């Protein structure tokens, strides 16, 4: 799925952002390619009406990768909540 499809499904960027509990500006920062983790989240929220593309989207953008790196524990473990926050 791409951003336009997700926005169309939810009705607006704001409604999409609200459903994901993120800011509309975070949605804007995606451009046309929704991060993979967000695609899976949207797939779950839509009951499969919109489906994640396995290889089309990167897992993380550069700022998300840095945030995830900072969220990692000393043993390299990462909490699921850190992954979701990093993918915003």
HELIX and SHEET records of a PDB file:
HELIX    1   1 UNK A    3  UNK A   10  1                                   8    
HELIX    2   2 UNK A   13  UNK A   20  1                                   8    
HELIX    3   3 UNK A   24  UNK A   30  1                                   7    
HELIX    4   4 UNK A   36  UNK A   45  1                                  10    
HELIX    5   5 UNK A   62  UNK A   71  1                                  10    
HELIX    6   6 UNK A   80  UNK A   86  1                                   7    
END                                                                             
